[in-house]
Amino acid sequence: MLFKGRAIFKQYIPKKHKWFGIKFYKLYDSKEYTINMTTYLGKDRKWATPSMTATHATVTRLAARNEHVGHNFYMGSFHSSPALFDDLHTKTIHCCGTVRPNTNGMPKKFGHKMNLKRGDLRLR
C-alpha cells in the first residue's frame, strides 16, 4: 500500500511502481472481502522455528481460523513451498500456487530440466 508518511516499518521495494509503502499480508475470500490480515513489521523470527520459515509462519497464522473447514487457498510464488502445502493439508486446507524449481524441499522430478511449454503444468 502506498504510504508517504513517516513510519519505522515502511518498506522500500525497488521493483514496484510505488517504491515506498507499507506491506500487508491479507487473507481474503473469492469476493475480495478481507478475512484476516497482518502488517509486515520486519522479519518475524518469533513465530519461525528451524523447520518453519518466517513466511510459512505468517501464512499459518493467517489461516488459523480456517483450519478443518476445507477451504482452498491460492497463493503466489513468494509464499508457496512444499512444506507449507503439506502443513496446511494436514489442517484440511487445500492449496494451489506457483513454485519455482529451486524452492527448498521440491521433489527431484520437479527439477530444473523440465521443458514446459506455454500452458503446460505439473501437479503434485
C-alpha positions as a printed Julia matrix, in Angstrom:
124×3 Matrix{Float64}:
   0.0     0.0     0.0
   1.39    3.38   -0.97
   2.47    5.43    2.05
   4.37    8.72    2.07
   4.37    9.49    5.79
   6.87    8.53    8.45
   6.87    5.02    9.88
   9.64    2.73   11.03
   8.1    -0.23    9.21
   7.82    1.44    5.8
   9.26   -0.8     3.07
  11.47    0.1     0.12
  10.73   -2.19   -2.83
  12.68   -1.01   -5.91
  10.92   -3.31   -8.4
   7.45   -1.95   -7.63
   5.88    1.05   -9.33
   5.48    2.8    -5.95
   8.85    2.32   -4.26
   7.86    3.04   -0.66
   4.88    1.7     1.21
   3.51   -0.48    3.96
   3.39   -4.21    3.31
   0.27   -6.14    4.34
  -0.39   -9.85    4.28
  -4.09  -10.42    3.63
  -6.33  -13.44    3.54
  -9.49  -12.72    1.59
 -12.38  -14.64    0.09
 -13.45  -15.01   -3.54
 -15.44  -11.76   -3.35
 -12.32   -9.97   -2.07
 -13.62   -9.36    1.45
 -10.76   -9.38    3.94
 -10.95  -12.31    6.36
  -7.68  -11.77    8.2
  -4.65   -9.51    7.77
  -1.38   -8.55    9.36
   1.14   -5.78    8.78
   4.75   -6.63    7.94
   6.96   -5.08   10.63
  10.23   -6.72    9.65
  11.27  -10.36    9.65
   9.21  -12.01   12.38
  11.57  -14.55   13.92
   9.33  -15.03   16.98
   6.99  -17.39   15.13
   9.63  -19.07   12.95
  11.28  -22.33   14.0
  14.18  -24.28   12.45
  11.66  -26.33   10.45
   9.37  -23.37    9.64
  10.39  -20.19    7.81
   9.02  -16.77    8.72
   6.86  -16.8     5.57
   5.47  -20.23    6.47
   4.66  -18.96    9.98
   2.88  -15.88    8.6
   0.62  -17.94    6.33
  -0.09  -20.42    9.14
  -1.12  -17.61   11.5
  -3.37  -16.04    8.84
  -5.03  -19.4     8.17
  -5.57  -20.35   11.82
  -9.29  -19.52   11.78
  -9.91  -21.66    8.68
  -8.46  -24.95    9.9
 -10.53  -28.13    9.32
 -13.14  -26.3     7.23
 -11.97  -27.47    3.79
 -11.19  -24.11    2.19
  -8.98  -23.7    -0.88
  -6.07  -21.25   -0.75
  -4.39  -19.73   -3.81
  -1.03  -18.03   -3.36
   1.89  -16.62   -5.3
   5.4   -18.0    -5.6
   6.73  -15.98   -2.63
   4.58  -17.94   -0.18
   4.4   -21.33   -1.93
   6.52  -24.21   -0.69
   6.0   -27.98   -0.38
   6.44  -27.83    3.42
   3.73  -25.16    3.74
   1.35  -27.04    1.44
   1.87  -30.28    3.41
   1.32  -28.45    6.71
  -1.9   -26.82    5.51
  -3.11  -30.11    4.0
  -2.96  -31.73    7.46
  -5.3   -28.93    8.63
  -7.77  -29.66    5.78
  -6.77  -26.54    3.85
  -6.17  -27.23    0.17
  -3.59  -25.08   -1.64
  -2.72  -24.09   -5.16
   0.25  -21.93   -6.01
   3.15  -21.23   -8.29
   6.51  -22.65   -7.21
   9.98  -22.24   -8.59
  12.14  -25.3    -9.36
  14.84  -24.15   -6.9
  12.44  -23.84   -3.93
  13.65  -25.73   -0.85
  12.01  -29.12   -0.49
  10.95  -29.51   -4.13
  10.95  -33.15   -5.3
  13.74  -34.1    -7.7
  11.3   -34.86  -10.54
  10.23  -31.2   -10.42
  13.83  -30.24  -11.17
  15.39  -27.57  -13.33
  15.27  -29.58  -16.57
  11.54  -29.52  -17.16
  10.75  -28.44  -20.68
   7.33  -26.93  -20.17
   5.69  -25.02  -22.96
   3.22  -22.2   -22.51
   0.08  -23.6   -20.87
   1.76  -26.79  -19.57
   1.72  -27.56  -15.87
   2.92  -30.09  -13.32
   0.76  -31.18  -10.41
   1.55  -32.77   -7.08
